Amino acid sequence: MNRYLCLILFCCLVPFHIAAQDNDNAQSEEPRLRLYTPASVPSPKVYGQEYYVSDPDGILRPTLIDSLNRVCHSLYRTVEVEMAVVLIGGFDEDNWWAVDFCQELFNGWGIGGAERNTGVLLFFSLGTRDIRIHTGYGMEGLLPDAVCDMIIDDNIESLSAGDYNAGIWGIACEIADQLLTKEAKEELLLGWTPKRYNSEDDLIYIYLYLSLIMLIVMTVVVLRKCDKISKASFDKRPDLITGSENLQNGLGCLSLLFPLTLPFLFMKYRKQRQSLSDLPYTCPSCGNEMKRMPADTVEQIGSETDKIENKLHIFRFDFWKCPSCGEVHTARFRDKTYDRYQDCKNCGEHALKYVEANVKKQPTYHERGEGNKIYVCAVCGHKTFVPYSIPSLYEREQQRIREQLRETARRSSYSSGSSRSSGSSGSWGGGRSGGGGAGRKF
């Protein structure tokens, strides 16, 4: 009797135990919901080029994820359309709308080809109960907003009832069916060029805007500079003209960056600088306008120093004579070889030039050598000796080894970067979206 009683109790308790286990398993299989940002959603391409589904919270069955990857990869191989399927636990609705979240995620990953922008994003957020189909620029004709809305409407009941596997699978299959029709294949593969987004267009407008701004700013600077030079006195004008060369050089460099607007201003300013030195001066003594003397006047009345500096093209001299009081004044401008010379400490003229270097002590393997650099003044003939150190043979060898190591490291970095790029991970095509598609709450 006791045996039968135990058997009856066992048969009664087993179903409750099994039900409890099923309930525990069901609870353990519920996804753990987390909040995401577009930057924190993991890309499936880290696993390889044939992965298209990102489900970090385990919302879908693993077998269904494999089936979705196969559908997406088949779609890409057949009509060159990249479809990403993203399922997340949720996102902060205080900071994001679903469409903005999808837009940033789409463009951040670069779904679809960069040239044709044939990308599609199937987005699902469990916590906020959002479902959306987000299309690239090149898909707006094949998947218009009305078609996307119809596809979602066909599967919204499954999602509302909590059958996320059936709902997502149904939407993905309808998108694939829509893109695998005969008409869609002809448009995608037979030379049709879909609407595409070119980010360089924005850069062109910004560049043209900056060019116009730079033209206005530099024109104002040039006009003020020329006006200041033209009104300067005899003593200050040569220095101002010489100093304005920096503005001319800077304007020349900017002309390389803004060739549409600034080259004309550069040429005009360079010509204006040359004419500024020809403006008549006012005599410092009597205030009358002076007359410019011939160019060879420096050889007639100039000092020996002036003649040497003029002959070496260190300075250019302009002589001006007042017809009223007869005074002669000299204006000195830097010439084309000015930068090759230095100031001489003996006579104070800007005529000191490097001539040669001699070695006083040859370097050895462990000791540095010594030498002198010789500078000679073209005016007074004074020689200036500047000592310098010659690296030892050991230092030269170490420098050669460091250069070899840097070259080896550079090649190694290049090869490792190439090997990483050719590894198992994949990447999206670099496509863009303008916000097309449809979505709703389920």
Secondary structure, DSSP 8 states (H G I E B T S, - for coil): -HHHHHHHHHHHHHHHHHHHHHHHHHHHHS----EE-TTTS--GGGG-TT--EE-TT--S-HHHHHHHHHHHHHHHHHH--EEEEEEESEE-TTT--HHHHHHHHHHHHT-SBTTT--EEEEEEETTTTEEEEEE-GGGTTTS-HHHHHHHHHHHHHHHHTT-HHHHHHHHHHHHHHHHSSHHHHHHHHSS-------HHHHHHHHHHHHHHHHHHHHHHHHHHHHHHHHT--TTTHHHHHHHTHHHHHHHHHHHHH-TTTHHHHHHHHHHHHHHHTTS--B-TTT--B-EE--TTHHHHHS-HHHHHHHHTTSEEEEEEE-TTT--EEEEEEE-TTGGG-B--TTT--S-EEEEEEEEEE---SSS-EEEEEEEEETTT--EEEEEEEE--HHHHHHHHHHHHHHHHHHHHHHHHHHHHHTSS-----B----SEEEEEE-
